Amino acid sequence: MVKINGIEMEASGQTISEYLSSTEYNPKRIAIERNGEIVIKSMYGEIVLQDGDSLEIVNFVGGG
């Protein structure tokens, strides 16, 4: 189980990119923290989520 924004999910074994493709997040408009460290966007396809990982996904929203 992986905790994503405080919710336990079955995402272990997937890369961050694979997880994001199953969501409505736009990878160009988010930032991700994994286990307390910022993940560089170029690494989304290489980092495999493991049981016990914790992700925080922040979605940037424009406005005015």
C-alpha positions in Angstrom: 0.0 0.0 0.0 1.1 3.5 -0.8 -0.2 6.6 1.0 -1.1 9.2 -1.6 -2.3 12.6 -0.2 -3.1 10.8 3.1 -5.1 8.0 1.5 -3.9 4.3 1.3 -3.9 3.0 -2.3 -2.8 -0.1 -4.1 -0.1 1.6 -6.2 3.0 -0.4 -5.3 4.9 -1.8 -8.2 3.9 1.1 -10.5 6.1 3.9 -11.6 4.9 7.4 -10.7 4.1 7.9 -14.4 2.0 4.8 -14.5 0.1 5.9 -11.4 -0.4 9.4 -12.9 -1.8 7.9 -16.1 -4.6 6.4 -14.1 -5.6 9.8 -12.6 -6.7 13.1 -13.9 -3.5 14.9 -12.8 -1.7 16.9 -15.5 2.0 16.1 -15.0 2.9 19.5 -16.2 0.9 21.2 -13.5 1.9 19.2 -10.4 4.7 18.7 -8.0 5.3 15.4 -6.1 7.0 14.7 -2.8 7.9 11.1 -2.1 8.9 10.2 1.4 9.7 13.8 2.2 11.8 14.5 -0.9 10.8 16.4 -4.1 10.7 14.2 -7.1 12.2 15.6 -10.3 9.7 15.3 -13.2 12.3 13.5 -15.4 12.3 10.7 -12.8 8.5 10.0 -12.8 9.0 7.1 -15.3 11.9 5.6 -13.4 10.8 5.6 -9.7 8.8 2.5 -8.8 6.4 3.0 -5.9 7.0 0.6 -2.9 4.8 -0.6 -0.1 5.1 2.0 2.7 5.9 5.0 0.4 4.1 8.3 1.0 3.4 10.7 -1.8 2.1 14.2 -1.6 0.8 15.5 -4.9 0.3 19.3 -5.3 -1.8 20.5 -8.2 -1.0 24.0 -9.4 -4.2 26.0 -10.2 -4.2 29.3 -12.1 -6.5 32.1 -11.3 -6.9 35.7 -11.2 
